[in-house]
Amino acid sequence: METKLRQVRHFSKEFKKEKMQSVTDKQVTVRELSKLYSVSETAICRWIKTYNTLPSQETIVVEKVIEELKTCRFKKIAALEGIIGKQQVEVFFLESVIACGSELLGEGL
């Protein structure tokens, strides 16, 4: 059976800082860097934590674009459901007015 040799690579401090900065500036995502350089997302997150120049009280949130799109879609869905709900209430009200008017006039629907 053939064994695969694990390729060990070392990246310079400058390289890591440069890539960390491109992620924090939102020029590229962690996932894209991971695929481009065949480095785990965990390693890139460690680079960000190690070489981050922001004060320790500040936190960088690295979100996947997909999550951001889901959040946006959920907001749109909630807004549309609200509109539909208002229209349904209006339809119910108008049907009730018509039914009451029909009763008063003695006409059936």
C-alpha positions in Angstrom: 0.0 0.0 0.0 1.3 3.4 -0.9 1.5 6.1 1.8 1.0 9.7 1.0 3.7 12.1 2.2 2.3 15.1 4.0 3.5 18.3 2.5 4.6 20.7 5.2 4.7 24.3 4.2 5.6 27.4 6.2 4.3 30.8 5.4 6.2 34.0 6.3 5.0 36.4 8.9 4.5 39.1 6.2 2.5 36.7 4.1 0.2 35.9 7.0 -0.2 39.5 7.9 -1.0 40.4 4.3 -3.6 37.7 4.0 -5.1 38.5 7.4 -5.5 42.2 6.3 -7.2 41.2 3.1 -9.8 39.2 5.1 -10.4 42.0 7.6 -10.7 44.5 4.7 -13.3 42.1 3.2 -11.4 41.8 0.0 -11.5 38.0 0.2 -13.2 35.5 2.5 -11.6 33.0 4.7 -13.0 30.2 2.6 -11.6 31.6 -0.6 -8.1 32.0 0.9 -8.4 28.5 2.2 -9.1 27.1 -1.2 -6.6 29.3 -3.0 -3.6 28.4 -0.8 -4.7 24.9 0.4 -4.7 26.0 4.0 -7.4 25.2 6.6 -9.9 27.8 7.5 -8.8 27.2 11.1 -5.2 28.2 10.3 -6.4 31.4 8.6 -8.5 32.3 11.6 -5.4 31.7 13.8 -3.5 34.1 11.6 -6.2 36.7 12.1 -6.2 36.2 15.9 -2.4 36.3 16.0 -1.7 39.3 13.7 -4.8 41.4 14.4 -3.8 45.0 15.1 -7.1 45.9 16.6 -7.4 46.3 20.4 -8.2 43.0 22.1 -11.7 44.3 23.1 -12.7 44.6 19.5 -13.9 41.5 17.7 -13.9 40.8 14.0 -16.9 38.9 12.8 -16.0 36.8 9.8 -19.3 35.8 8.2 -19.8 33.6 5.3 -21.6 35.4 2.4 -24.2 32.7 2.4 -25.3 33.5 6.0 -25.6 37.2 5.1 -27.8 36.3 2.1 -30.0 34.1 4.3 -30.4 36.9 6.8 -31.4 39.3 4.0 -33.9 36.8 2.5 -35.4 36.2 5.9 -36.0 39.9 6.4 -37.6 40.1 2.9 -39.8 37.1 3.7 -40.9 38.6 7.0 -41.8 41.9 5.3 -43.8 40.1 2.6 -45.6 38.0 5.2 -46.5 41.3 7.0 -48.0 42.7 3.8 -50.0 39.6 3.1 -51.3 39.5 6.7 -52.5 43.1 6.4 -54.2 42.4 3.0 -55.9 39.3 4.5 -57.3 41.4 7.4 -58.5 44.0 4.9 -60.2 41.2 2.8 -61.9 39.8 5.9 -63.1 43.3 6.9 -64.5 44.0 3.4 -66.2 40.6 3.3 -67.8 41.4 6.7 -69.0 44.8 5.5 -70.6 43.2 2.4 -72.2 40.5 4.5 -73.7 43.1 6.9 -74.9 45.3 4.1 -76.5 42.3 2.4 -78.3 41.5 5.6 -79.6 45.0 6.0 -80.8 45.1 2.5 -82.3 41.7 2.7 -80.2 40.3 -0.2 -78.3 37.0 -0.1 -74.9 36.5 -1.5 
